[in-house]
Amino acid sequence: MAVCFDRGERGGNLQGLHTPPTSEIMTRREAAQYMRTSVRYLEDLAREGGGPIFAKLGAGRRAPVRYRRADVDAWIARNLVTNTSDVKRGEAWKNNHLATACQEG
């Protein structure tokens, strides 16, 4: 099993070691690790729209956020392309937004 450094949700100081996420429910840090991207990128997607759907557990800026592994996998699948010409800037967000709207009703 791989061991990774834990820099905290916002990339702060090293706080210890942890293993890659195995749960169906992931924190933002775990989701970023699973996607091999930064927490900042997921924060930007959450603020601007277009990223994987997530649950915000409470109100306010500091409320915990959780991602379901299936939703992250579905978002990745919706954003697959065969080359960089397949997607114009903003097109992936539009496709994701429409797919999410269709799922909601």
N, C-alpha and C positions, 0 to 999 in steps of 0.2 A: 504494500500500500504506500502510495506517495505521501510525503509530508511536505507541507508548504508553509511559508512564513505568513503570519497573520498581521496585516498592517491596519486593521480596523476598517470600518465602512468608509471612512473618508481619507484613507491613505496616511494615517498618522504613524506614530512610532511603532516599532515591533512590539507586539503584546504577547507573543508566545507562538506556539505551533499548532496547526490543526490539519486534519485530513480533508481531502476533497469531499464535497457534499454527496450524500447518498440518499437523503430524504426526498420525498415528493414535494415538500414545502421547503423553500430556500429563502434566506435573507438576501438582501441586495448584494452583499459581498459574495455570498455563495453563488448567486446567479451569475455575477460577473466572472467569477472563477470558472464556473461551468461553461460559460460562453467564451472564455479566454479573451475577455475584454476588461475595461476598467470600470470601477464603480462610478466614476465621473460620467462615463458614457451612458450608463443606465440612468443616472440621475437626469442627465440632459434629455434623454428619450422620454422619461416619465414627465418632465416639465413641459416639453414641447409637443409630446404626442408621437405616436408612431412606433413605440417599442412594444415589448411583450406586455400583455395585460398583467396587472398586479393587484394585490389587496393592500389597502392602507388601513392599519389597525388602530383607528382613533383619529382625532382631529389635530391640527397643528403641524408645524414644520418638522417636529421631532417624532411624530408618530411612526411606529415601526412599519416597514413595508415587507411584504412577502410575495414570492413568485411561486407558482406551481410549475414543476418541471415540464409537464405536458404543454402548458401555455408557452413556455420558452421554446420548446421543441417546435411547436406549431408556428411560432413567429419566425424562427429560423427557416423552416420549410417554405413559408410564404415569401421569403426574401431570397430564395435561391435564383441565381442567374447563370447563364453560360459564358458571358463575357461582360466587360465593363460597359459596352455599348447598349446592353439590354435595359439598363436602368438609367433614366435621366435623374438629375438632382431633384429630390422630393418625390419621385415616383414610388419608391418603396413605402414611404409614409402613406401616400394616397391608397395604394393597394392594401396595406395593413388596416388602415382606417375603414375602408369599405368592407373588408372581410370581417372585421370586428363588429361593424354596424349590422351586417347581415346575420351574424351569430346572435346578436342581442334581440333581434326581433324584426 
